[in-house]
Amino acid sequence: MSRIARIPVTVDKGVDVQVAANEITVKGPLGILKQPKAENVNVSVANGEVSFVAGDESREARAMSGTMRALVAG
Protein backbone atom coordinates (compact mmCIF):
# COMPACT_ATOMS: atom_id res chain seq x y z
CA MET A 1 0.00 0.00 0.00
CA SER A 2 1.09 3.54 -0.62
CA ARG A 3 2.58 5.14 2.48
CA ILE A 4 0.57 8.29 1.78
CA ALA A 5 -2.70 6.34 1.58
CA ARG A 6 -2.18 4.84 5.05
CA ILE A 7 -2.95 8.21 6.66
CA PRO A 8 -6.71 8.90 6.68
CA VAL A 9 -7.94 12.38 5.75
CA THR A 10 -9.64 14.17 8.65
CA VAL A 11 -12.86 15.92 7.64
CA ASP A 12 -13.32 19.35 9.22
CA LYS A 13 -16.63 20.57 10.64
CA GLY A 14 -18.86 22.04 7.96
CA VAL A 15 -17.43 19.77 5.27
CA ASP A 16 -19.50 16.98 3.72
CA VAL A 17 -17.89 14.06 1.86
CA GLN A 18 -19.98 11.75 -0.33
CA VAL A 19 -18.68 8.70 -2.17
CA ALA A 20 -20.60 7.44 -5.20
CA ALA A 21 -19.76 4.52 -7.49
CA ASN A 22 -17.54 6.63 -9.73
CA GLU A 23 -17.09 10.01 -8.01
CA ILE A 24 -16.07 11.58 -4.70
CA THR A 25 -17.77 14.88 -3.83
CA VAL A 26 -16.47 17.20 -1.11
CA LYS A 27 -18.68 20.18 -0.18
CA GLY A 28 -17.41 22.88 2.13
CA PRO A 29 -17.67 26.60 2.87
CA LEU A 30 -15.27 27.43 0.02
CA GLY A 31 -17.03 25.41 -2.67
CA ILE A 32 -17.41 21.94 -4.13
CA LEU A 33 -14.72 19.52 -5.29
CA LYS A 34 -15.69 16.60 -7.53
CA GLN A 35 -13.04 13.98 -8.20
CA PRO A 36 -13.49 10.85 -10.36
CA LYS A 37 -12.90 7.71 -8.28
CA ALA A 38 -10.46 5.13 -9.54
CA GLU A 39 -12.12 1.72 -9.93
CA ASN A 40 -9.30 -0.09 -8.15
CA VAL A 41 -9.42 2.05 -4.98
CA ASN A 42 -11.87 1.52 -2.11
CA VAL A 43 -12.94 4.76 -0.40
CA SER A 44 -14.77 4.84 2.93
CA VAL A 45 -16.03 7.64 5.17
CA ALA A 46 -16.35 6.91 8.91
CA ASN A 47 -15.95 8.84 12.17
CA GLY A 48 -15.00 12.08 10.43
CA GLU A 49 -12.21 10.46 8.38
CA VAL A 50 -11.89 9.40 4.75
CA SER A 51 -9.79 6.27 4.12
CA PHE A 52 -8.31 5.09 0.82
CA VAL A 53 -7.35 1.42 0.34
CA ALA A 54 -6.05 -0.34 -2.77
CA GLY A 55 -8.75 -2.64 -4.16
CA ASP A 56 -6.22 -5.31 -5.11
CA GLU A 57 -2.50 -6.00 -4.79
CA SER A 58 -1.50 -4.54 -8.15
CA ARG A 59 1.10 -1.82 -8.34
CA GLU A 60 -1.37 0.50 -10.08
CA ALA A 61 -3.98 0.07 -7.33
CA ARG A 62 -1.44 0.84 -4.60
CA ALA A 63 -0.23 3.93 -6.46
CA MET A 64 -3.75 5.18 -7.17
CA SER A 65 -4.77 4.87 -3.51
CA GLY A 66 -2.09 7.43 -2.58
CA THR A 67 -2.91 9.61 -5.58
CA MET A 68 -6.63 9.68 -4.72
CA ARG A 69 -5.81 10.64 -1.12
CA ALA A 70 -3.54 13.46 -2.24
CA LEU A 71 -6.10 14.85 -4.68
CA VAL A 72 -9.01 14.79 -2.22
CA ALA A 73 -6.99 16.10 0.73
CA GLY A 74 -5.46 18.86 -1.39
Secondary structure, DSSP 8 states (H G I E B T S, - for coil): --TTTTS-EE--TT-EEEE-SSEEEEEETTEEEEEE--TTEEEEEETTEEEEEESSSSHHHHHHHHHHHHHHH-
